[in-house]
Amino acid sequence: MPFHPVPSAAAEAALAGARPVSPWLDDPRRPAPLPPLRGAARADLAVVGGGYTGLWTALRAKERDPGRDVLLVEGASTGWAASGRNGGFVSASLTHGRSNGERHLPREVDRLDELGMENLDGIGATAARYGWDCAWERTGSLTLATEPHQVEELRGEAGFLDAAAVQAEVRSPTYLAGVWNRDDTALVNPAHLVWELRRTCLELGVRIVEGTPVRRLSSDAAGVRLRTDGGVVTAAAVALGTNVFPSLLKRYRLHTVPVYDYVLMTEPLSAEQRRSVGWANRQGLDDMNNQFHYYRLTADDRVLFGGYDAIYHYGRSLSAAHDQRAESFRTLAAHFGQTFPQLDGVRFTHAWGGAIDTCTRFFPFFGTAAKGRVASVAGFTGLGVGMTRFAADVLLDLLGGEATERTELELVRSTPLPFPPEPLAWAGITLTTKALVRADRRQGRRGPWLAALDAAGVGFDS
Protein backbone atom coordinates (compact mmCIF):
# COMPACT_ATOMS: atom_id res chain seq x y z
CA MET A 1 0.00 0.00 0.00
CA PRO A 2 1.73 3.22 -1.09
CA PHE A 3 1.83 6.13 1.31
CA HIS A 4 0.10 9.24 0.04
CA PRO A 5 2.04 12.46 0.70
CA VAL A 6 -1.07 14.65 0.60
CA PRO A 7 -1.96 15.71 4.17
CA SER A 8 -5.56 15.60 5.33
CA ALA A 9 -7.69 17.85 7.49
CA ALA A 10 -7.53 15.16 10.17
CA ALA A 11 -3.73 15.31 10.08
CA GLU A 12 -3.80 19.09 10.47
CA ALA A 13 -6.14 18.77 13.46
CA ALA A 14 -3.95 16.12 15.08
CA LEU A 15 -0.93 18.45 14.89
CA ALA A 16 -2.66 21.46 16.41
CA GLY A 17 -0.89 22.47 19.59
CA ALA A 18 2.09 20.13 19.20
CA ARG A 19 5.14 21.47 21.01
CA PRO A 20 8.09 22.24 18.68
CA VAL A 21 10.70 20.47 20.84
CA SER A 22 12.01 16.99 21.45
CA PRO A 23 9.86 15.44 24.20
CA TRP A 24 12.91 13.58 25.45
CA LEU A 25 14.63 16.88 26.27
CA ASP A 26 11.35 18.50 27.40
CA ASP A 27 11.74 16.74 30.74
CA PRO A 28 12.21 17.89 34.34
CA ARG A 29 14.99 15.33 34.75
CA ARG A 30 17.20 17.46 32.52
CA PRO A 31 20.31 18.21 34.61
CA ALA A 32 21.51 21.68 35.43
CA PRO A 33 24.26 22.96 33.10
CA LEU A 34 27.88 22.60 34.07
CA PRO A 35 30.24 25.62 34.04
CA PRO A 36 32.25 26.45 30.90
CA LEU A 37 36.02 26.35 30.65
CA ARG A 38 37.81 29.43 31.97
CA GLY A 39 41.54 29.70 31.33
CA ALA A 40 43.97 26.86 30.65
CA ALA A 41 43.44 23.17 31.38
CA ARG A 42 45.46 20.00 30.92
CA ALA A 43 44.36 16.38 30.62
CA ASP A 44 45.65 12.97 29.65
CA LEU A 45 42.67 12.62 27.30
CA ALA A 46 40.45 15.40 26.00
CA VAL A 47 37.14 14.41 24.42
CA VAL A 48 35.37 16.89 22.15
CA GLY A 49 31.60 16.51 22.03
CA GLY A 50 29.08 15.72 24.73
CA GLY A 51 26.74 13.41 22.85
CA TYR A 52 26.81 9.63 22.91
CA THR A 53 30.20 9.38 21.18
CA GLY A 54 32.00 11.65 23.60
CA LEU A 55 30.29 10.32 26.72
CA TRP A 56 30.93 6.68 25.84
CA THR A 57 34.56 7.51 25.03
CA ALA A 58 35.05 9.22 28.37
CA LEU A 59 33.29 6.40 30.25
CA ARG A 60 35.19 3.61 28.50
CA ALA A 61 38.49 5.46 29.07
CA LYS A 62 37.87 5.58 32.81
CA GLU A 63 36.77 1.94 32.88
CA ARG A 64 40.03 0.96 31.17
CA ASP A 65 42.19 3.17 33.38
CA PRO A 66 40.50 4.76 36.42
CA GLY A 67 43.55 6.95 37.01
CA ARG A 68 43.44 8.54 33.58
CA ASP A 69 42.63 12.25 33.68
CA VAL A 70 39.77 12.74 31.20
CA LEU A 71 38.27 16.11 30.27
CA LEU A 72 35.13 16.26 28.09
CA VAL A 73 34.49 19.55 26.29
CA GLU A 74 30.95 20.27 25.05
CA GLY A 75 30.00 23.32 23.01
CA ALA A 76 26.42 23.61 24.31
CA SER A 77 24.95 21.06 26.77
CA THR A 78 25.38 17.30 26.87
CA GLY A 79 22.92 15.53 24.59
CA TRP A 80 21.27 18.67 23.19
CA ALA A 81 21.65 17.62 19.53
CA ALA A 82 21.08 14.22 17.88
CA SER A 83 21.63 12.28 21.10
CA GLY A 84 18.59 13.90 22.70
CA ARG A 85 16.33 14.00 19.63
CA ASN A 86 16.44 10.54 18.09
CA GLY A 87 13.91 7.70 18.20
CA GLY A 88 15.70 5.74 20.91
CA PHE A 89 16.41 2.66 18.74
CA VAL A 90 19.56 0.89 19.94
CA SER A 91 20.52 -1.30 16.99
CA ALA A 92 23.04 -4.10 16.97
CA SER A 93 23.95 -3.32 13.36
CA LEU A 94 27.33 -1.71 12.73
CA THR A 95 26.71 -1.39 8.96
CA HIS A 96 23.16 -0.03 8.60
CA GLY A 97 21.79 -3.50 7.92
CA ARG A 98 23.37 -6.69 6.69
CA SER A 99 22.74 -6.02 2.99
CA ASN A 100 24.61 -2.71 3.22
CA GLY A 101 27.42 -4.47 5.07
CA GLU A 102 27.63 -7.13 2.38
CA ARG A 103 27.86 -4.41 -0.27
CA HIS A 104 30.73 -2.52 1.36
CA LEU A 105 32.54 -5.04 3.58
CA PRO A 106 31.69 -8.53 2.28
CA ARG A 107 34.74 -10.24 3.80
CA GLU A 108 34.01 -9.22 7.37
CA VAL A 109 30.25 -8.72 7.54
CA ASP A 110 29.75 -11.93 9.55
CA ARG A 111 32.24 -10.83 12.19
CA LEU A 112 30.74 -7.34 12.25
CA ASP A 113 27.34 -8.87 12.95
CA GLU A 114 28.88 -10.73 15.91
CA LEU A 115 30.64 -7.62 17.19
CA GLY A 116 27.42 -5.64 16.87
CA MET A 117 25.52 -8.11 19.03
CA GLU A 118 28.36 -8.09 21.56
CA ASN A 119 28.17 -4.30 21.61
CA LEU A 120 24.41 -4.30 22.18
CA ASP A 121 24.84 -6.83 24.99
CA GLY A 122 27.54 -4.57 26.44
CA ILE A 123 25.25 -1.55 26.50
CA GLY A 124 22.60 -3.52 28.37
CA ALA A 125 25.18 -4.85 30.82
CA THR A 126 26.56 -1.35 31.45
CA ALA A 127 23.08 0.02 32.07
CA ALA A 128 22.45 -2.76 34.59
CA ARG A 129 25.85 -2.37 36.29
CA TYR A 130 25.45 1.35 36.91
CA GLY A 131 21.71 1.24 37.58
CA TRP A 132 20.74 3.47 34.68
CA ASP A 133 17.12 4.61 34.60
CA CYS A 134 16.73 4.96 30.83
CA ALA A 135 13.67 2.81 29.99
CA TRP A 136 15.81 0.05 28.46
CA GLU A 137 13.69 -2.60 26.64
CA ARG A 138 15.25 -5.41 24.54
CA THR A 139 12.23 -5.73 22.25
CA GLY A 140 13.79 -6.61 18.92
CA SER A 141 12.70 -5.10 15.63
CA LEU A 142 9.88 -5.77 13.18
CA THR A 143 10.70 -4.87 9.57
CA LEU A 144 7.54 -4.41 7.52
CA ALA A 145 6.68 -4.99 3.87
CA THR A 146 4.11 -2.49 2.63
CA GLU A 147 4.50 -3.31 -1.10
CA PRO A 148 4.14 -6.69 -2.87
CA HIS A 149 7.75 -6.78 -4.11
CA GLN A 150 8.98 -6.31 -0.56
CA VAL A 151 7.13 -9.46 0.55
CA GLU A 152 9.23 -11.51 -1.85
CA GLU A 153 12.41 -9.88 -0.54
CA LEU A 154 11.55 -10.98 2.99
CA ARG A 155 10.25 -14.46 2.21
CA GLY A 156 12.66 -17.11 3.38
CA GLU A 157 14.36 -14.95 6.00
CA ALA A 158 14.47 -16.14 9.59
CA GLY A 159 11.61 -14.63 11.53
CA PHE A 160 9.40 -14.17 8.44
CA LEU A 161 5.77 -13.37 9.21
CA ASP A 162 3.10 -13.62 6.53
CA ALA A 163 0.21 -11.16 6.39
CA ALA A 164 -1.85 -12.92 9.05
CA ALA A 165 1.12 -13.37 11.38
CA VAL A 166 2.30 -9.77 11.10
CA GLN A 167 -1.23 -8.47 11.69
CA ALA A 168 -1.34 -10.61 14.83
CA GLU A 169 1.67 -8.66 16.09
CA VAL A 170 0.65 -5.13 15.07
CA ARG A 171 -2.57 -4.29 13.20
CA SER A 172 -2.34 -1.97 10.21
CA PRO A 173 -3.91 -2.16 6.75
CA THR A 174 -0.52 -1.21 5.27
CA TYR A 175 1.28 -4.39 6.41
CA LEU A 176 1.65 -7.26 3.93
CA ALA A 177 4.39 -9.22 5.71
CA GLY A 178 7.31 -8.71 8.05
CA VAL A 179 10.43 -10.09 9.69
CA TRP A 180 10.75 -10.08 13.46
CA ASN A 181 14.34 -10.06 14.65
CA ARG A 182 13.78 -10.74 18.31
CA ASP A 183 17.13 -9.73 19.79
CA ASP A 184 18.81 -7.18 17.50
CA THR A 185 17.30 -3.98 18.90
CA ALA A 186 16.63 -2.36 22.24
CA LEU A 187 14.57 0.75 22.92
CA VAL A 188 15.53 3.52 25.33
CA ASN A 189 14.58 7.00 26.37
CA PRO A 190 17.53 8.60 24.53
CA ALA A 191 17.84 11.71 26.70
CA HIS A 192 17.75 9.64 29.86
CA LEU A 193 20.52 7.48 28.39
CA VAL A 194 22.60 10.63 27.77
CA TRP A 195 22.01 11.94 31.26
CA GLU A 196 22.83 8.60 32.88
CA LEU A 197 26.05 8.42 30.87
CA ARG A 198 26.84 11.94 32.02
CA ARG A 199 26.11 11.11 35.66
CA THR A 200 28.28 8.00 35.60
CA CYS A 201 31.15 9.83 33.89
CA LEU A 202 31.10 12.47 36.62
CA GLU A 203 30.97 9.80 39.33
CA LEU A 204 34.01 8.09 37.80
CA GLY A 205 35.97 11.35 37.84
CA VAL A 206 35.55 12.66 34.31
CA ARG A 207 35.68 16.45 34.20
CA ILE A 208 32.99 17.93 31.96
CA VAL A 209 32.77 21.53 30.78
CA GLU A 210 29.70 22.75 28.87
CA GLY A 211 29.10 25.92 26.87
CA THR A 212 32.64 25.63 25.53
CA PRO A 213 32.85 25.41 21.72
CA VAL A 214 36.21 24.24 20.38
CA ARG A 215 37.34 26.53 17.57
CA ARG A 216 40.70 25.10 16.52
CA LEU A 217 42.96 22.12 16.99
CA SER A 218 46.74 22.18 16.74
CA SER A 219 49.62 20.04 17.94
CA ASP A 220 53.30 20.20 18.75
CA ALA A 221 55.78 18.35 20.88
CA ALA A 222 54.05 19.51 24.06
CA GLY A 223 50.72 17.94 23.14
CA VAL A 224 47.47 18.58 21.29
CA ARG A 225 45.86 21.97 21.88
CA LEU A 226 42.18 22.80 21.70
CA ARG A 227 41.43 26.50 21.48
CA THR A 228 38.01 27.40 22.87
CA ASP A 229 36.14 30.61 23.58
CA GLY A 230 37.12 30.36 27.23
CA GLY A 231 40.67 29.10 27.15
CA VAL A 232 43.04 26.41 25.89
CA VAL A 233 43.07 22.68 26.64
CA THR A 234 46.37 20.81 26.26
CA ALA A 235 46.13 17.03 26.19
CA ALA A 236 48.30 14.03 25.44
CA ALA A 237 45.50 12.61 23.28
CA VAL A 238 42.24 13.90 21.82
CA ALA A 239 39.10 12.04 20.71
CA LEU A 240 36.73 13.89 18.38
CA GLY A 241 33.01 13.09 18.54
CA THR A 242 31.51 16.13 16.84
CA ASN A 243 29.60 14.02 14.30
CA VAL A 244 27.22 16.25 12.30
CA PHE A 245 29.19 19.42 13.02
CA PRO A 246 32.18 20.39 10.83
CA SER A 247 35.19 18.31 11.75
CA LEU A 248 38.16 19.94 13.43
CA LEU A 249 40.18 17.89 10.93
CA LYS A 250 39.66 19.66 7.61
CA ARG A 251 40.55 16.56 5.60
CA TYR A 252 37.22 14.97 6.62
CA ARG A 253 34.85 17.90 6.14
CA LEU A 254 33.62 16.70 2.74
CA HIS A 255 33.02 13.16 3.98
CA THR A 256 29.70 13.92 5.69
CA VAL A 257 26.61 15.97 5.01
CA PRO A 258 23.85 16.92 7.46
CA VAL A 259 20.33 15.78 6.65
CA TYR A 260 17.32 16.76 8.71
CA ASP A 261 15.00 14.09 10.06
CA TYR A 262 11.52 14.81 11.50
CA VAL A 263 9.52 13.06 14.20
CA LEU A 264 6.10 13.17 15.87
CA MET A 265 4.96 11.85 19.23
CA THR A 266 1.36 11.18 20.21
CA GLU A 267 -0.43 11.62 23.47
CA PRO A 268 -0.54 8.41 25.58
CA LEU A 269 -2.82 5.78 24.07
CA SER A 270 -5.76 4.58 26.11
CA ALA A 271 -6.10 0.89 26.95
CA GLU A 272 -8.77 0.57 24.25
CA GLN A 273 -6.55 2.25 21.66
CA ARG A 274 -3.66 -0.08 22.55
CA ARG A 275 -5.93 -3.09 22.11
CA SER A 276 -6.99 -1.82 18.68
CA VAL A 277 -3.38 -1.81 17.53
CA GLY A 278 -2.07 -4.87 19.37
CA TRP A 279 1.69 -4.39 19.62
CA ALA A 280 1.86 -6.54 22.75
CA ASN A 281 5.55 -7.30 22.16
CA ARG A 282 6.45 -3.60 21.78
CA GLN A 283 8.91 -4.11 18.92
CA GLY A 284 10.61 -1.22 17.20
CA LEU A 285 9.05 -0.94 13.74
CA ASP A 286 10.32 0.19 10.36
CA ASP A 287 9.16 -0.29 6.78
CA MET A 288 11.23 -1.23 3.74
CA ASN A 289 10.76 1.83 1.54
CA ASN A 290 13.68 4.01 0.54
CA GLN A 291 11.77 6.82 2.24
CA PHE A 292 11.10 4.72 5.29
CA HIS A 293 9.20 5.29 8.53
CA TYR A 294 10.39 4.18 11.96
CA TYR A 295 8.13 4.03 14.98
CA ARG A 296 7.82 2.66 18.47
CA LEU A 297 5.95 2.79 21.77
CA THR A 298 7.36 4.78 24.67
CA ALA A 299 7.30 3.68 28.29
CA ASP A 300 3.98 5.53 28.80
CA ASP A 301 2.43 4.14 25.59
CA ARG A 302 2.85 7.12 23.32
CA VAL A 303 3.68 6.38 19.67
CA LEU A 304 6.82 7.96 18.25
CA PHE A 305 6.49 8.15 14.45
CA GLY A 306 9.34 9.50 12.33
CA GLY A 307 11.34 9.29 9.14
CA TYR A 308 10.26 9.49 5.48
CA ASP A 309 11.70 12.92 4.68
CA ALA A 310 15.47 13.43 4.89
CA ILE A 311 16.10 17.06 3.99
CA TYR A 312 19.46 18.43 2.86
CA HIS A 313 20.00 22.20 2.84
CA TYR A 314 22.36 23.81 0.36
CA GLY A 315 25.89 24.38 1.55
CA ARG A 316 25.73 21.73 4.30
CA SER A 317 23.69 24.26 6.25
CA LEU A 318 23.14 23.63 9.96
CA SER A 319 20.59 25.90 11.62
CA ALA A 320 18.02 25.75 14.40
CA ALA A 321 15.59 27.14 11.82
CA HIS A 322 15.74 23.77 10.01
CA ASP A 323 14.51 21.88 13.10
CA GLN A 324 10.90 22.75 12.26
CA ARG A 325 9.36 21.87 8.87
CA ALA A 326 5.59 22.05 8.73
CA GLU A 327 5.41 20.19 5.41
CA SER A 328 7.24 17.18 6.84
CA PHE A 329 5.09 17.16 9.96
CA ARG A 330 1.89 17.23 7.91
CA THR A 331 3.16 14.39 5.73
CA LEU A 332 4.08 12.28 8.75
CA ALA A 333 0.71 12.93 10.39
CA ALA A 334 -1.08 11.84 7.21
CA HIS A 335 1.03 8.69 6.99
CA PHE A 336 0.33 7.91 10.63
CA GLY A 337 -3.39 8.11 9.85
CA GLN A 338 -2.94 5.69 6.94
CA THR A 339 -0.91 3.32 9.09
CA PHE A 340 -3.28 3.30 12.07
CA PRO A 341 -6.75 4.44 10.96
CA GLN A 342 -8.15 2.92 14.16
CA LEU A 343 -6.33 5.71 16.06
CA ASP A 344 -8.27 8.47 14.35
CA GLY A 345 -8.56 11.40 16.75
CA VAL A 346 -5.27 10.77 18.56
CA ARG A 347 -3.34 14.03 18.83
CA PHE A 348 0.36 14.74 18.61
CA THR A 349 1.93 16.45 21.60
CA HIS A 350 5.38 17.07 20.06
CA ALA A 351 6.76 17.68 16.57
CA TRP A 352 10.51 18.15 16.17
CA GLY A 353 13.51 17.63 13.96
CA GLY A 354 17.26 17.62 13.96
CA ALA A 355 20.35 16.94 11.89
CA ILE A 356 21.89 13.53 11.25
CA ASP A 357 25.42 13.12 9.92
CA THR A 358 25.52 10.79 6.95
CA CYS A 359 28.29 9.51 4.72
CA THR A 360 28.26 7.74 1.39
CA ARG A 361 28.41 4.24 2.87
CA PHE A 362 25.77 4.85 5.58
CA PHE A 363 27.90 3.78 8.55
CA PRO A 364 30.74 5.53 10.40
CA PHE A 365 34.34 6.00 9.40
CA PHE A 366 37.40 6.71 11.53
CA GLY A 367 40.46 8.87 11.13
CA THR A 368 43.64 9.86 12.93
CA ALA A 369 45.91 12.88 12.92
CA ALA A 370 48.85 14.44 14.81
CA LYS A 371 50.91 11.25 14.62
CA GLY A 372 48.17 9.17 16.20
CA ARG A 373 47.43 11.55 19.06
CA VAL A 374 44.04 12.56 17.60
CA ALA A 375 41.30 10.11 16.62
CA SER A 376 37.92 10.93 15.13
CA VAL A 377 34.69 9.26 14.04
CA ALA A 378 31.68 10.53 12.09
CA GLY A 379 28.99 9.44 9.64
CA PHE A 380 26.72 7.38 11.92
CA THR A 381 23.63 7.88 9.69
CA GLY A 382 21.13 7.09 12.43
CA LEU A 383 23.13 4.26 14.08
CA GLY A 384 24.56 6.41 16.83
CA VAL A 385 22.45 5.30 19.79
CA GLY A 386 24.09 1.90 19.68
CA MET A 387 27.25 2.10 17.61
CA THR A 388 28.78 5.01 19.54
CA ARG A 389 29.84 2.61 22.29
CA PHE A 390 31.67 0.44 19.74
CA ALA A 391 33.12 3.59 18.16
CA ALA A 392 34.38 4.75 21.55
CA ASP A 393 36.39 1.56 21.94
CA VAL A 394 37.81 2.00 18.44
CA LEU A 395 38.85 5.59 19.21
CA LEU A 396 40.60 4.50 22.40
CA ASP A 397 42.31 1.61 20.59
CA LEU A 398 43.54 4.00 17.88
CA LEU A 399 44.86 6.43 20.48
CA GLY A 400 46.52 3.55 22.31
CA GLY A 401 48.76 3.00 19.31
CA GLU A 402 48.68 -0.81 19.31
CA ALA A 403 46.82 -2.96 16.82
CA THR A 404 43.66 -4.66 18.07
CA GLU A 405 41.01 -6.70 16.31
CA ARG A 406 38.94 -3.53 16.06
CA THR A 407 41.66 -1.36 14.55
CA GLU A 408 42.44 -4.06 11.95
CA LEU A 409 38.86 -4.14 10.67
CA GLU A 410 38.35 -2.87 7.14
CA LEU A 411 35.45 -0.88 8.61
CA VAL A 412 38.01 1.09 10.61
CA ARG A 413 40.84 1.19 8.05
CA SER A 414 38.72 2.21 5.05
CA THR A 415 37.18 5.61 4.33
CA PRO A 416 34.04 6.20 2.24
CA LEU A 417 33.99 8.38 -0.83
CA PRO A 418 33.58 12.06 0.07
CA PHE A 419 30.67 14.13 -1.11
CA PRO A 420 31.59 16.74 -3.71
CA PRO A 421 31.71 20.45 -2.88
CA GLU A 422 28.80 22.71 -3.77
CA PRO A 423 26.98 23.08 -6.06
CA LEU A 424 27.66 19.46 -7.00
CA ALA A 425 26.65 18.13 -3.57
CA TRP A 426 23.25 19.83 -3.79
CA ALA A 427 22.69 18.61 -7.34
CA GLY A 428 23.74 15.04 -6.58
CA ILE A 429 21.73 14.72 -3.38
CA THR A 430 18.65 16.24 -5.00
CA LEU A 431 18.93 13.89 -7.99
CA THR A 432 19.42 10.89 -5.70
CA THR A 433 16.43 11.79 -3.53
CA LYS A 434 14.19 12.01 -6.58
CA ALA A 435 15.51 8.69 -7.85
CA LEU A 436 14.76 7.01 -4.51
CA VAL A 437 11.21 8.37 -4.55
CA ARG A 438 10.72 7.03 -8.09
CA ALA A 439 12.06 3.62 -7.04
CA ASP A 440 9.51 3.46 -4.21
CA ARG A 441 6.73 4.22 -6.69
CA ARG A 442 8.00 1.66 -9.21
CA GLN A 443 8.04 -1.47 -7.05
CA GLY A 444 11.67 -0.99 -6.06
CA ARG A 445 13.17 -0.67 -9.56
CA ARG A 446 16.19 1.53 -8.96
CA GLY A 447 16.79 3.10 -12.36
CA PRO A 448 20.06 4.14 -14.05
CA TRP A 449 21.15 6.82 -11.56
CA LEU A 450 20.86 4.56 -8.52
CA ALA A 451 22.45 1.71 -10.46
CA ALA A 452 25.42 3.99 -11.20
CA LEU A 453 25.74 4.87 -7.51
CA ASP A 454 25.58 1.18 -6.62
CA ALA A 455 28.40 0.47 -9.06
CA ALA A 456 30.46 3.30 -7.55
CA GLY A 457 30.07 1.84 -4.06
CA VAL A 458 27.84 4.59 -2.73
CA GLY A 459 25.34 3.25 -0.21
CA PHE A 460 22.11 5.07 -1.01
CA ASP A 461 19.72 2.19 -0.47
CA SER A 462 17.46 3.46 2.31
C-alpha positions, -999 to 999 in steps of 0.1 A, spaced: 0 0 0 17 32 -11 18 61 13 1 92 0 20 125 7 -11 147 6 -20 157 42 -56 156 53 -77 178 75 -75 152 102 -37 153 101 -38 191 105 -61 188 135 -39 161 151 -9 184 149 -27 215 164 -9 225 196 21 201 192 51 215 210 81 222 187 107 205 208 120 170 214 99 154 242 129 136 254 146 169 263 114 185 274 117 167 307 122 179 343 150 153 347 172 175 325 203 182 346 215 217 354 243 230 331 279 226 341 302 256 340 322 265 309 360 264 307 378 294 320 415 297 313 440 269 306 434 232 314 455 200 309 444 164 306 456 130 297 427 126 273 405 154 260 371 144 244 354 169 221 316 165 220 291 157 247 267 134 228 268 96 229 302 94 212 320 116 236 303 103 267 309 67 258 346 75 250 350 92 284 333 64 302 352 36 285 385 55 291 379 56 328 368 19 329 400 10 312 422 32 334 405 48 364 436 69 370 434 85 336 426 123 337 398 127 312 383 161 303 351 163 281 345 196 263 309 203 250 300 233 230 264 236 243 249 211 268 254 173 269 229 155 246 213 187 232 217 176 195 211 142 179 216 123 211 186 139 227 163 140 196 164 105 181 139 77 182 157 57 209 164 27 187 196 9 199 205 -13 170 230 -41 170 240 -33 134 273 -17 127 267 -14 90 232 0 86 218 -35 79 234 -67 67 227 -60 30 246 -27 32 274 -45 51 276 -71 24 279 -44 -3 307 -25 14 325 -50 36 317 -85 23 347 -102 38 340 -92 74 303 -87 75 297 -119 95 322 -108 122 307 -73 122 273 -89 130 289 -107 159 306 -76 172 274 -56 169 255 -81 190 284 -81 216 282 -43 216 244 -43 222 248 -68 250 275 -46 264 252 -15 265 226 -35 284 252 -49 308 266 -14 314 231 0 321 225 -28 346 258 -24 363 255 13 369 217 12 376 207 35 347 171 46 346 167 50 308 137 28 300 158 0 285 137 -26 266 153 -54 245 122 -57 222 138 -66 189 127 -51 156 99 -58 132 107 -49 96 75 -44 75 67 -50 39 41 -25 26 45 -33 -11 41 -67 -29 77 -68 -41 90 -63 -6 71 -95 6 92 -115 -19 124 -99 -5 116 -110 30 103 -145 22 127 -171 34 144 -149 60 145 -161 96 116 -146 115 94 -142 84 58 -134 92 31 -136 65 2 -112 64 -19 -129 91 11 -134 114 23 -98 111 -12 -85 117 -13 -106 148 17 -87 161 6 -51 151 -26 -43 132 -23 -20 102 -39 -22 68 -5 -12 53 13 -44 64 17 -73 39 44 -92 57 73 -87 81 104 -101 97 107 -101 135 143 -101 146 138 -107 183 171 -97 198 188 -72 175 173 -40 189 166 -24 222 146 7 229 155 35 253 146 70 264 175 86 245 178 117 267 178 96 299 205 75 284 226 106 278 220 119 313 228 86 329 261 84 309 268 119 320 261 111 357 283 80 356 311 98 339 311 125 366 310 98 393 340 81 378 360 113 378 356 127 343 357 164 342 330 179 320 328 215 308 297 227 289 291 259 269 326 256 255 329 254 217 362 242 204 373 265 176 407 251 165 430 221 170 467 222 167 496 200 179 533 202 187 558 183 209 540 195 241 507 179 231 475 186 213 459 220 219 422 228 217 414 265 215 380 274 229 361 306 236 371 304 272 407 291 272 430 264 259 431 227 266 464 208 263 461 170 262 483 140 254 455 126 233 422 139 218 391 120 207 367 139 184 330 131 185 315 161 168 296 140 143 272 163 123 292 194 130 322 204 108 352 183 117 382 199 134 402 179 109 397 197 76 405 166 56 372 150 66 349 179 61 336 167 27 330 132 40 297 139 57 266 160 50 239 169 75 203 158 67 173 168 87 150 141 101 115 148 115 95 131 142 61 132 159 50 119 192 14 112 202 -4 116 235 -5 84 256 -28 58 241 -58 46 261 -61 9 269 -88 6 242 -65 22 217 -37 -1 226 -59 -31 221 -70 -18 187 -34 -18 175 -21 -49 194 17 -44 196 19 -65 227 56 -73 222 65 -36 218 89 -41 189 106 -12 172 91 -9 137 103 2 104 92 -3 68 112 -12 37 108 18 15 137 40 5 118 68 22 111 47 53 92 53 85 104 42 120 81 40 150 78 27 185 60 28 218 74 48 247 73 37 283 40 55 288 24 41 256 28 71 233 37 64 197 68 80 183 65 82 144 93 95 123 113 93 91 103 95 55 117 129 47 155 134 49 161 171 40 195 184 29 200 222 28 224 238 4 259 244 16 257 217 43 237 243 62 231 236 100 206 259 116 180 257 144 156 271 118 157 238 100 145 219 131 109 227 123 94 219 89 56 220 87 54 202 54 72 172 68 51 172 100 19 172 79 32 144 57 41 123 87 7 129 104 -11 118 72 10 87 70 3 79 106 -34 81 99 -29 57 69 -9 33 91 -33 33 121 -67 44 110 -81 29 142 -63 57 161 -83 85 144 -86 114 167 -53 108 186 -33 140 188 4 147 186 19 164 216 54 171 201 68 177 166 105 182 162 135 176 140 173 176 140 204 169 119 219 135 113 254 131 99 255 108 70 283 95 47 283 77 14 284 42 29 258 48 56 279 38 86 307 55 104 343 60 94 374 67 115 405 89 111 436 99 129 459 129 129 488 144 148 509 113 146 482 92 162 474 115 191 440 126 176 413 101 166 379 109 151 347 93 140 317 105 121 290 94 96 267 74 119 236 79 97 211 71 124 231 43 141 246 64 168 225 53 198 241 19 197 273 21 176 288 50 195 298 26 223 317 4 197 331 36 182 344 47 216 364 16 219 378 20 184 389 56 192 406 45 224 423 16 206 435 40 179 449 64 205 465 35 223 488 30 193 487 -8 193 468 -30 168 437 -47 181 410 -67 163 389 -35 161 417 -14 145 424 -41 119 389 -41 107 383 -29 71 355 -9 86 380 11 106 408 12 81 387 22 50 372 56 43 340 62 22 340 84 -8 336 121 1 307 141 -11 316 167 -37 317 204 -29 288 227 -38 270 231 -61 277 195 -70 266 181 -36 232 198 -38 227 186 -73 237 150 -66 217 147 -34 187 162 -50 189 139 -80 194 109 -57 164 118 -35 142 120 -66 155 87 -78 148 70 -45 112 84 -45 107 70 -81 121 36 -70 95 35 -42 67 42 -67 80 17 -92 80 -15 -70 117 -10 -61 132 -7 -96 162 15 -90 168 31 -124 201 41 -141 212 68 -116 209 46 -85 224 17 -105 254 40 -112 257 49 -75 256 12 -66 284 5 -91 305 33 -76 301 18 -41 278 46 -27 253 33 -2 221 51 -10 197 22 -5 175 35 23 
